[in-house]
Amino acid sequence: MTQPYATETLTPLPTQRSTPFDPPPALRDPAWLGPVRPILMAGDRRGWLVTGYEEARQVLADPRFSADRAKADSPIRARRPEDRRETPPGMFISQDPPDHTRYRKQLTGLFTVRRMRALAGRIEEYVDERLDAMEALGAPADLVAEFAMPVPSLVICELLGVDYADRGRFQEWTAKLLSLETPVEEAGELWQRLDDFMRNLVRHKRRHPADDILGGLIDSDTAFTDEELANIGKLLLIAGHETTANMIGLSTFALLQHQDQLDRLRRDPDLIPGAVEELLRYLTIVQFVAVRVALEDVELGGHVIPAGETVAMHLPEANRDPDQFADPDTLDVTRERVRHVAFGHGIHQCLGQQLARTELVVGLGKLLTRFPGLRLAVDPSQVPLRHDMVIYGVHRLPVAW
């Protein structure tokens, strides 16, 4: 086992991409070879980068690693002392059992496969409405503004019982919260605005019960506080539209740049569900890392991770692991049995993954059917990429048909 390392010899996390769809090439540098390696975190402390598929799954499923981000270092931004305060109630994404178990149990009952399938009809209606509106607007059109963002926003608003007329506010807030360029002070103000918005909604739901997720949580556990429900709502609202919207936009861009794969889908639409899994693997829009903290010394990939040190899993690179995927850097919409970690793994695996799959399958399928001549309206080099965001994708995607 290779241990220890001095921080002055460590390299920060590579983040610079050279192509729109591939992880940073520096991750393939011979000096970085190995599924687990030490890196320099943003606060000049040692952490560990995991790029291996099996090793990433091991960490994500191992209770000896904590999901509490207040304990973790970041490879992107140095943590301030106030960032390390106790995780607020309801922020289940950063909680460990038993707190996480309580929230997840109640939410899982509201995100069943059966319920998501029942919602498919509504998703089809939303997709058709937005495609009608885009066609009426005429080409060229921005696929992100006219289609990729509205569809998941409509769906999550319905699920949470949020007025769709409020979408402009929460989309602006969440976009800035996920931007790496937003100053810390402004991010704090935006988070407070989102908190106030969600607390008001929770209070309204208590007075006016409804058949939506917040209403279901209120009914399922009368002990839930307004703070817990507001924090759960914020997580679901942000994840429910930002991730899927960017997958729709970036997937469309990728297909338009891989004409052979696009032609296959147009010839055989039955390939689309499998193609969605391949696109999730190939693109993996959580572009930096998922972090965990070792609660005790843990052996991982030939190293001993000391208790208290942060492990950062690079999910895009894990989904390109050649030991797991044949020809991993190739987009292949006919690839069989795509077992990726784009939705994570273990107890924190994405709660809304079935919803996201349905939106992607319906959205991409209908988009390609409605516009068989869909093409970029600008040179590919002019498509603005979300290098500056936690969630990768395209800021805009001008298309014609």
C-alpha positions in Angstrom: 0.0 0.0 0.0 1.3 3.5 -0.9 1.0 5.8 2.1 1.5 8.6 3.1 1.7 11.5 0.7 2.8 15.1 1.4 0.3 17.7 0.3 2.9 19.7 -1.5 3.4 16.9 -4.0 -0.3 16.5 -4.7 -2.2 17.8 -7.8 -5.7 19.5 -7.7 -8.6 17.9 -9.4 -8.5 18.3 -13.2 -11.5 20.2 -14.4 -10.6 21.4 -17.9 -12.4 19.6 -20.7 -11.0 19.6 -24.3 -14.1 18.2 -25.9 -17.8 18.8 -25.1 -18.7 15.2 -24.2 -15.6 13.7 -22.5 -14.2 14.1 -19.0 -11.0 16.2 -18.5 -8.2 14.5 -20.4 -5.8 15.1 -17.6 -7.5 12.3 -15.7 -5.9 9.9 -18.2 -2.4 11.3 -17.6 0.0 8.4 -16.8 0.8 10.2 -13.5 -2.9 9.8 -12.5 -3.3 6.1 -13.4 -5.1 4.0 -10.8 -8.7 3.9 -9.7 -7.9 5.6 -6.4 -5.3 8.3 -6.0 -4.5 11.2 -3.6 -5.4 14.8 -4.7 -5.1 18.3 -3.2 -8.4 19.6 -2.1 -9.4 23.2 -2.4 -8.4 24.0 1.3 -4.9 22.6 0.8 -5.8 19.3 2.5 -5.3 15.8 1.2 -8.3 14.0 -0.3 -8.8 11.0 -2.5 -10.0 10.8 -6.0 -11.9 7.7 -7.2 -12.2 7.1 -10.9 -12.8 3.3 -10.9 -16.3 2.0 -11.4 -16.2 -0.7 -8.8 -14.3 1.4 -6.3 -16.9 4.2 -6.7 -19.8 1.8 -6.1 -17.9 0.4 -3.0 -17.6 3.8 -1.4 -21.2 4.8 -2.2 -22.5 1.6 -0.6 -20.2 1.4 2.4 -21.6 2.7 5.7 -18.0 3.5 6.8 -18.2 6.5 4.5 -20.4 9.4 5.6 -22.5 11.5 3.2 -22.5 14.5 5.6 -21.0 17.3 3.5 -20.4 19.4 6.6 -17.5 17.0 7.4 -16.2 16.9 3.9 -13.6 18.9 2.0 -14.3 20.1 -1.5 -11.9 19.9 -4.5 -13.6 22.8 -6.1 -14.2 25.4 -3.4 -12.4 25.9 0.0 -14.8 25.3 2.9 -15.4 28.1 5.3 -16.0 27.4 9.0 -19.7 28.3 8.7 -20.0 25.7 5.9 -19.2 22.9 8.4 -22.2 23.5 10.6 -24.6 20.7 11.4 -26.7 19.5 8.4 -30.2 21.1 8.6 -33.1 18.7 9.2 -34.6 17.4 6.0 -31.4 17.8 3.9 -31.4 14.0 3.4 -28.8 14.1 0.6 -26.2 15.0 3.2 -27.4 12.7 6.0 -26.6 9.2 7.2 -28.9 6.7 8.9 -31.0 6.8 10.9 -32.0 10.3 9.9 -31.6 9.6 6.2 -33.6 6.4 6.6 -36.6 8.2 8.0 -36.8 10.7 5.2 -36.0 8.3 2.5 -38.6 5.7 3.6 -41.4 8.3 3.4 -40.2 9.7 0.0 -39.7 6.3 -1.6 -43.4 5.6 -1.1 -44.2 8.7 -3.1 -41.7 7.9 -6.0 -42.8 4.4 -6.8 -42.3 3.0 -10.3 -46.1 2.6 -10.4 -46.7 6.2 -9.7 -44.0 7.3 -12.2 -45.6 5.1 -14.9 -49.0 6.7 -14.1 -47.4 10.1 -14.6 -46.1 9.1 -18.1 -49.4 10.3 -19.7 -49.0 13.8 -18.2 -45.4 13.9 -19.3 -46.4 13.0 -22.8 -49.0 15.9 -22.7 -46.3 18.4 -21.5 -43.8 17.2 -24.2 -46.4 17.6 -26.9 -47.4 21.0 -25.7 -43.8 22.2 -25.7 -43.1 20.8 -29.1 -46.2 22.4 -30.5 -45.1 25.7 -29.0 -41.6 25.4 -30.4 -42.8 24.5 -33.9 -45.2 27.4 -33.8 -42.3 29.7 -32.8 -40.4 28.6 -35.8 -36.7 27.9 -36.4 -34.2 28.6 -35.3 -35.2 28.0 -31.6 -33.3 27.5 -28.4 -34.1 23.9 -27.4 -33.1 24.6 -23.8 -35.4 27.5 -23.3 -38.3 26.2 -25.4 -38.2 22.5 -24.5 -35.5 21.0 -22.3 -36.1 23.3 -19.3 -39.9 23.7 -19.5 -40.8 19.9 -19.5 -39.1 18.8 -16.3 -40.1 22.1 -14.7 -43.8 21.5 -15.5 -43.5 17.9 -14.1 -41.7 18.8 -10.8 -44.1 21.7 -10.2 -47.1 19.3 -10.6 -45.4 16.8 -8.3 -44.7 19.3 -5.6 -47.7 21.4 -6.0 -45.7 24.5 -7.0 -47.4 27.1 -9.2 -45.8 26.9 -12.6 -46.1 30.7 -12.8 -43.3 30.8 -10.1 -40.9 28.9 -12.3 -39.0 32.0 -13.4 -38.0 32.8 -9.8 -36.9 29.4 -8.7 -35.1 28.7 -12.0 -33.1 31.9 -11.7 -32.3 31.1 -8.1 -31.3 27.5 -8.6 -29.2 28.4 -11.7 -27.2 30.9 -9.7 -26.9 28.5 -6.8 -25.4 25.8 -9.1 -23.0 28.3 -10.7 -19.3 28.2 -9.6 -19.1 31.9 -10.3 -21.8 33.0 -7.8 -20.1 34.8 -4.8 -20.6 33.0 -1.5 -22.6 35.9 0.0 -25.0 36.0 -2.9 -25.5 32.2 -2.8 -26.5 32.6 0.8 -29.1 35.2 0.0 -30.5 33.1 -2.9 -30.7 30.0 -0.6 -32.7 32.1 1.9 -35.1 33.3 -0.8 -35.6 29.7 -1.9 -36.1 28.7 1.7 -38.7 31.4 2.3 -40.5 30.4 -0.9 -40.7 26.8 0.1 -41.7 27.5 3.7 -44.6 29.6 2.5 -45.6 26.7 0.2 -45.5 24.2 3.1 -47.7 26.4 5.3 -50.1 26.7 2.4 -50.2 22.9 2.0 -50.9 22.5 5.7 -54.0 24.8 5.4 -55.0 23.4 2.0 -54.2 19.6 1.7 -53.4 18.4 -1.8 -52.6 15.2 -3.5 -48.9 16.0 -4.2 -45.6 15.0 -2.7 -45.6 17.7 0.0 -49.1 16.9 0.8 -48.2 13.2 1.0 -45.3 13.9 3.4 -47.6 16.0 5.6 -50.1 13.1 5.7 -47.5 10.4 6.2 -45.7 11.9 9.2 -47.4 14.5 11.3 -44.1 15.0 13.2 -42.4 16.6 10.1 -41.6 20.3 10.9 -42.0 23.1 8.4 -38.2 23.3 8.3 -37.8 19.6 7.4 -40.5 19.8 4.7 -39.1 23.0 3.2 -35.6 21.5 3.0 -36.9 18.3 1.4 -38.9 20.5 -1.1 -35.9 22.5 -2.0 -33.8 19.5 -2.8 -36.5 17.9 -4.9 -37.2 21.2 -6.7 -33.6 21.8 -7.7 -32.9 18.2 -8.6 -36.2 17.7 -10.3 -35.7 20.3 -13.1 -32.0 21.1 -13.4 -30.7 17.6 -13.9 -33.2 16.3 -16.4 -33.3 19.6 -18.3 -29.5 19.5 -18.8 -29.6 15.8 -19.8 -32.2 16.5 -22.5 -30.2 19.5 -23.9 -26.8 17.7 -23.8 -28.2 14.4 -25.1 -29.7 16.2 -28.1 -26.4 18.0 -28.7 -24.5 14.7 -28.5 -26.9 12.9 -30.9 -26.7 15.7 -33.4 -22.9 15.3 -33.2 -23.0 11.6 -33.7 -25.1 11.3 -36.8 -24.7 7.5 -37.1 -26.2 7.0 -33.6 -29.0 9.5 -34.4 -29.8 7.7 -37.6 -30.1 4.4 -35.7 -32.6 5.9 -33.3 -34.7 7.3 -36.1 -34.7 4.0 -37.9 -35.6 2.1 -34.7 -37.3 4.1 -32.0 -37.5 1.0 -29.8 -33.8 1.6 -29.1 -34.5 4.8 -27.2 -34.9 3.4 -23.7 -31.5 1.7 -24.0 -30.1 4.8 -25.6 -31.1 6.8 -22.6 -29.1 4.6 -20.3 -26.1 4.9 -22.7 -26.4 8.7 -22.8 -26.6 8.8 -19.0 -23.4 6.8 -18.9 -21.6 8.6 -21.7 -22.5 12.2 -20.5 -22.8 11.9 -16.7 -23.8 15.5 -16.0 -22.7 15.6 -12.3 -19.5 16.8 -13.8 -17.2 17.1 -10.8 -17.4 14.7 -7.9 -19.7 13.1 -5.3 -18.0 13.3 -1.9 -17.9 11.1 1.2 -15.9 11.1 4.4 -14.2 8.1 6.0 -15.6 7.5 9.5 -12.7 5.1 10.2 -9.6 3.9 8.4 -10.8 2.0 5.2 -8.8 0.1 2.6 -9.7 1.1 -0.9 -8.0 0.4 -4.2 -4.7 -0.5 -2.6 -4.7 2.5 -0.2 -5.7 3.1 3.3 -8.1 6.1 3.6 -7.6 7.5 7.1 -10.6 8.4 9.2 -11.7 12.0 8.6 -10.4 12.3 5.0 -12.6 13.0 2.0 -13.1 10.7 -0.9 -14.3 12.3 -4.1 -15.8 10.1 -6.7 -15.5 11.3 -10.3 -18.7 9.7 -11.7 -18.1 10.7 -15.4 -14.7 9.0 -15.3 -16.1 6.0 -13.4 -18.6 5.6 -16.2 -15.7 5.4 -18.7 -13.9 2.7 -16.8 -12.5 0.3 -19.5 -12.6 -2.6 -17.0 -16.4 -2.2 -16.9 -17.3 -0.9 -20.4 -15.9 -2.0 -23.7 -14.8 1.0 -25.8 -16.0 3.3 -23.1 -15.3 6.6 -24.9 -17.7 5.7 -27.7 -21.4 6.6 -27.7 -23.2 3.4 -28.7 -27.0 3.5 -28.5 -27.1 -0.3 -29.0 -24.9 -1.0 -26.0 -26.4 -3.8 -23.9 -26.7 -3.9 -20.1 -25.5 -0.4 -19.3 -24.9 -0.5 -15.5 -23.8 3.1 -14.8 -23.4 5.2 -11.7 -24.9 8.4 -13.2 -27.6 8.2 -10.6 -25.2 7.2 -7.9 -25.4 4.0 -5.9 -26.4 2.7 -2.5 -28.8 4.3 -0.1 -28.3 7.8 -1.7 -29.0 6.6 -5.2 -31.2 9.2 -7.0 -34.7 9.1 -5.7 -36.2 10.4 -8.9 -34.3 8.2 -11.3 -37.4 6.5 -12.7 -39.0 9.9 -13.3 -35.9 11.2 -15.0 -35.9 8.1 -17.3 -39.5 8.6 -18.2 -39.0 12.2 -19.1 -35.9 11.4 -21.2 -37.4 8.5 -23.0 -40.6 10.4 -23.8 -38.9 13.7 -24.5 -36.2 12.5 -26.8 -38.5 10.0 -28.5 -41.1 12.6 -29.4 -38.5 15.3 -30.3 -36.8 13.0 -32.9 -40.2 11.9 -34.3 -41.6 15.4 -34.5 -38.5 16.9 -36.1 -36.9 14.3 -38.4 -34.7 17.1 -39.8 -33.6 18.4 -36.5 -30.1 20.0 -36.7 -27.9 22.6 -35.1 -28.5 26.1 -36.2 -25.0 27.2 -35.3 -21.5 25.8 -35.6 -20.9 23.2 -32.8 -18.1 25.4 -31.4 -20.7 28.2 -30.8 -22.8 26.1 -28.4 -22.2 27.5 -24.9 -21.2 24.7 -22.5 -21.8 24.7 -18.8 -18.2 24.5 -17.7 -19.1 27.0 -15.0 -21.9 24.9 -13.4 -22.0 22.0 -11.0 -24.4 20.3 -13.4 -22.9 20.0 -16.8 -24.9 20.6 -20.1 -25.5 23.4 -22.5 -26.6 26.9 -21.6 -28.4 27.2 -25.0 -28.8 24.9 -28.0 -29.9 26.7 -31.2 -31.7 24.2 -33.5 -33.5 24.2 -36.8 -35.6 21.5 -38.6 
